Amino acid sequence: MNTLAHRLFFIAGMILLSACNDYLDVNDDLDNPSTTEPQNLLPAILGNAATLTYNAGEISAYYSQQLVTETGFDRTRDRWDFSQEVRVGIFRHHYFDVAGNAHNLINTAADDELAKNYTGVGQIMQAYAFLITTDVLGDMPYEEAFTGKDSPKYDTQEEVYEQIGLLLDEGIQNLQEAIAQGNTAKPMTASDDVLFSGDLTAWTAFAHGIKARWLLHQKNVASDMGKVIEEVNTALSNWVTPSYIFSGVDTWTQNPWGPLQARPLLFSMRANVLSNSVPSTFFLDLMKSDTELDPRAFKHFEPNEGGEILSLVSGEGRGGIDGDDLPNLLDMALTKDDSPLAFMTESELFFIRAEAQFESDKTAAYNSYLSGIISNMQQLEVDQGEQDTFLSNSDLVVQSSDDLTLSDIMVQKLIATYLSPEAWVDIRRYNWDPNIYPELSRPTNVAEDIYGTDKWITRVPYNMETEYIYNLPEIDRLGAREPEFLTVKLWWMQQ
């Protein structure tokens, strides 16, 4: 285990205990400190945020039907049935590993006027974690989350969203003040800040990117698309992709999407089952024309000996297809042990802007649409000649703004957000509309006793190990003990 890994392991363990005590406010050990310097808190927050992003992305990949399992009968991924699950780790990862420790970071840095950079970064990461988690769960504790109450009240998702916006605004303001402090600000180095090496301009751009995402999610509940465009433009003006870098040398430094299937938080982390997964026919068909296959497919899926990339209809399994003929998903562009894990990409920003521009300025939306495709291809290091050939294929890429549809934008965004939490958010925002996502249909093995013949999974349960034992009054108030709760639409899905 290298030095950084040792440091992350020690800090993660120490801060986890601190965060648990902060949440529950019990069993304080006065002989051991529960706080530390801000620079010691930040590495574990960022590392755990990468795990949180993976967990939400793993959920998203199957429920957006980018991926399906080879058996077609995985209980939670294909059948959407959580009745036999005992843990849903994203709840815990959020409160104890990311947002809880960001809460500690904010409080610790608040005592130092020259640590506004750490305060701002803490607020941004807390907003990032709350946004990812509420988009998976819906209502969740916010106001009482870190007050020491054993059974905190659940706030509505709308209320949580309001607080996320305030966190982002306050974080941006603190970063601006820290930038004005110049060299007098508390040092933030590459060993503390593995995303941007203390570059507060990059952190500010990331915050504006999150705000653009946050605003777009509210499109169905009267969000201003002009503000979305403004936030994207501000983010792009100084954009540096916030990527968590994995060295891949040991368990603690391996990307959880990688072939070694690293699970440093083994007991509560979503398992990596890429070795038993393939692209869905729905997803791969979006990347096909009669004459060409999107070159990005070869960056994600390794073809068989015959040069083919096969897919499976969601829920049907591989039947008589030889497993060796199915594509390998591991050790590809995003799934190596040392692949970086992006919290947000430039291509996502372009697609956010394209969607926001579509109703008011189709020419601008078209240019953003093309920029999103190109940015994603550059991220995946697609050969320039292959890019040019793909972009000129009218079956796969719209050739003029007059022909651009909302479906064109959202299909390309779905491809560009492979393994990202955003893929499932978008599909739910558009209520699984086949006019937006052609040929999208439910897996054939969905648990009909829960979902009937036409309902879709909209959320996952809260953590069974804590909420369904220690917070039953809130669980019952929400109706979250009923299996059908997983079909209840999130606040921002309403139309």
TAWOFEN-V139246 format. One record per pair of residues at least 6 apart in sequence whose C-alpha atoms are under 6 Angstrom apart, sorted by the first residue. I is the first residue (numbers start at 1). J is the second residue. If there is no record, write none. Layout:
i->I j->J
i->I j->J
//
This chain:
i->8 j->44
i->12 j->44
i->18 j->34
i->19 j->96
i->19 j->100
i->19 j->101
i->23 j->146
i->23 j->148
i->24 j->148
i->24 j->149
i->24 j->150
i->25 j->148
i->38 j->105
i->39 j->192
i->43 j->192
i->45 j->98
i->48 j->97
i->48 j->98
i->49 j->98
i->55 j->270
i->56 j->421
i->57 j->419
i->57 j->420
i->57 j->421
i->60 j->421
i->60 j->424
i->61 j->67
i->61 j->419
i->62 j->68
i->62 j->77
i->64 j->424
i->66 j->279
i->66 j->280
i->66 j->283
i->67 j->278
i->67 j->279
i->67 j->280
i->68 j->277
i->68 j->278
i->68 j->280
i->68 j->314
i->69 j->276
i->69 j->277
i->70 j->276
i->70 j->277
i->70 j->317
i->70 j->318
i->71 j->317
i->72 j->78
i->72 j->315
i->72 j->316
i->72 j->317
i->75 j->81
i->76 j->82
i->78 j->315
i->79 j->445
i->79 j->446
i->79 j->447
i->86 j->464
i->87 j->463
i->87 j->464
i->88 j->463
i->89 j->268
i->89 j->269
i->91 j->463
i->99 j->126
i->102 j->122
i->102 j->126
i->105 j->122
i->106 j->119
i->106 j->122
i->109 j->115
i->109 j->119
i->114 j->185
i->114 j->186
i->115 j->186
i->116 j->174
i->116 j->178
i->117 j->175
i->117 j->178
i->120 j->171
i->120 j->174
i->120 j->175
i->123 j->167
i->123 j->171
i->124 j->168
i->124 j->171
i->127 j->164
i->127 j->167
i->136 j->459
i->137 j->459
i->137 j->460
i->138 j->157
i->138 j->490
i->139 j->155
i->139 j->156
i->139 j->157
i->140 j->154
i->140 j->155
i->141 j->153
i->141 j->154
i->141 j->155
i->144 j->152
i->145 j->152
i->151 j->471
i->172 j->204
i->188 j->198
i->189 j->197
i->189 j->198
i->190 j->197
i->195 j->242
i->195 j->243
i->202 j->240
i->205 j->235
i->205 j->238
i->205 j->239
i->208 j->231
i->208 j->235
i->209 j->232
i->209 j->235
i->212 j->228
i->212 j->231
i->212 j->232
i->218 j->492
i->220 j->495
i->225 j->356
i->229 j->353
i->241 j->345
i->242 j->342
i->242 j->343
i->243 j->340
i->243 j->341
i->243 j->342
i->244 j->340
i->244 j->341
i->245 j->340
i->246 j->253
i->246 j->254
i->246 j->255
i->246 j->338
i->246 j->340
i->247 j->253
i->247 j->338
i->248 j->254
i->248 j->337
i->248 j->338
i->251 j->262
i->252 j->264
i->254 j->262
i->254 j->337
i->255 j->337
i->255 j->338
i->256 j->262
i->257 j->335
i->258 j->335
i->258 j->336
i->258 j->337
i->259 j->330
i->259 j->331
i->261 j->272
i->274 j->329
i->279 j->311
i->280 j->311
i->280 j->312
i->280 j->313
i->280 j->314
i->281 j->311
i->281 j->312
i->281 j->313
i->287 j->293
i->287 j->294
i->289 j->395
i->299 j->333
i->300 j->332
i->301 j->327
i->301 j->328
i->301 j->329
i->302 j->327
i->302 j->328
i->303 j->309
i->303 j->327
i->304 j->325
i->309 j->327
i->310 j->326
i->314 j->443
i->315 j->443
i->315 j->444
i->315 j->445
i->347 j->372
i->347 j->375
i->347 j->376
i->350 j->368
i->350 j->372
i->351 j->369
i->351 j->372
i->354 j->365
i->354 j->368
i->354 j->369
i->357 j->365
i->358 j->365
i->362 j->401
i->363 j->401
i->366 j->401
i->376 j->416
i->391 j->397
i->407 j->436
i->414 j->423
i->417 j->423
i->429 j->493
i->434 j->440
i->450 j->484
i->457 j->486
i->457 j->487
i->458 j->486
i->458 j->487
i->458 j->489
i->459 j->486
//
